[in-house]
Amino acid sequence: MRIILFSSRQYDSDTFTEANASHRYELHFQESHLDSETAVLAQGYEVVCPFVNDHVDAAVLERLHAGGTRMIALRSAGFNHVDLDAAARLGITVARVPAYSPHAVAEHAVGLILALNRRLPRAAARTREGDFSLHGLLGFDLHGKTVGVVGTGMIGRVFGRIMAGFGMQVLAHDPGTPADDLLALGARYVPLDTLLAGSDIVSLHCPLVAGTYHLIDGPALARMKRGAMLINTGRGGLVESNALIGALKDGQLGHLGLDVYEEEGGLFFEDHSNLPLQDDVLARLLMFPNVIVTAHQAFFTREAMSEIAQTTLANVAAWRNGTPRNVVRAPV
């Protein structure tokens, strides 16, 4: 079995090579992004393994299928970058990694909250320059405040439990069944507008689908409590990026923590430090002292990387044996 991994880096090679010891597949690590031009590199590979910013649209799938590809083994939980209708039409199985380490992403969200609230990057930069003053570093107690958790899947539930441990009141919003563990901690499930209006911190943990695209837009930001904090470790398209600028400028949005960005493709996971930043909206966001942007690293822990590799290869093995698992299909 030949598998090609697009957008791969050394850490992918390390973890997948280790996980492959029990499978003995032929792995090829390709640094290029998958798109209509690079799809030719997958010629002769039955399984293609893309990452979150690869393009797996209908045109790419058709080229992959013509080259012999019959499975897309995603090494991510998200699948919004795959044309599932085209995959079904071509008979290409798409499988994902539904859960790797919910703790990794949830803990990163908490880290963003603490860093923003207590101005940790600014404080650390100051003390390195010998400035030990406290002006501009005033934060607030998390204890007694309200956090809104949008999406209570595995990651949202872990995040909610952590924040409850800080003594925060938890508001939750999810179209599915309420999570018993959050209810046991006193969480209340409420409509999205109620959550936005009542939360000091809003954290996004829902998938990016048609119904959640730009879930947080200008009107949604206006409904939030003035000066509230917004955290997004889900998917970039959940937030309308252009709307953030005005909300930050007039103080409606008090703090912003992003690990994902809707135009991150071609930017994140690459070193652009020697080049001018071409994305004007992101460049403006990075100028605000109350904004922290990390480069889609919330998942990036040793435990999560190991689980991603193991689950991805196990998905390939199950498909090869005729018992596919973790399959993603287009909604009916």
C-alpha positions, 0 to 999 in steps of 0.5 A: 500500500502506497500512501502520499502525505501532502503538506508534510513536515519533519514532525509528520515524518517522525510520528507517521514513521513510528506509527507505521512500524506495525503497518509497513506501508510505503509512505512518501512525505511531500512538502507541497500543498495538494492542489490542482497542480500538485495532484499529479504527484499522487500518481500511483498512490492508492491513498492520499493523506492531505492536511487542513489547508490542502485543496481537495475540491472536485477538480483535484479529486478527479485528477487523483482518481485518474491517477489511481487514488481510492481513499482520502485519509485526512489527518485532521478532524475537520473536513470542510476542505474536501468536496464530499459530493465529488468524492462520493461520485468518484467512489473515493472513501474519505476518512478523518481523525475525529478525536486525537487529543481534545485536551491539546486544543482545549488547553491551548484555548485556555492558554490564550485566555490567560495570556490575553487577560494578564497581558503576558506577552507584553509583560514578558517583553517589558521585563526583558528590557528592564521595565518592571512597571505594571501600567497597562497590565491590569487583568480580571479574575476569571472566578465568578465570570461567565464563559460561553462555549459554542460547540460541546463536542469532545473539545468543547466539553474538556474546555468547559470542564477546565473553565468550570474549574476556574470557578466560572459560570458556563453557558453552552450552545450546541444543536445536539444533545446537551453534555451530561458532564457539563450539566453536572457542573452547572452549565446551562444550554442557551440560544446563541444570542443569549450566550453572546449577550451574557458571556465575558469570554466566548470560545468557539469549538464547533465544526465549520459547516454551511450553517456555522460559516461566519457564525460570528459576524458584525451583528453577532459581535455587536450582540456580545457583552461590550469588552468581552473576549473572543477565542477561536481554536475551531476553524477560521471560517467561523469568524468574519475576519473583516468584522473584527477590526471595527469591533476592536477599534471601538472597544466592543471586542475587548480581547481576541485570541485566534489559533485559526484564520479564514485566509490562513491557507498559504500562510500558516505552517510556513515561514514568511518572516523575511517577506512582507505580510500580504494579508492586510486584515491579518496585518492589522489584527496583529497590530492590536495589543489586545490580540494574540494570533497563533499559527494553528498550533492548538493541536500540536502536542506530542500526544496529539501528533502520535494519536493522529498518525496512529488513527490515520493509518488505522483508518487506512488499514480498516478501509483496506480490510473492507471495514472502513471507519471514521468515514465522512459523507456528504449530508443527505 
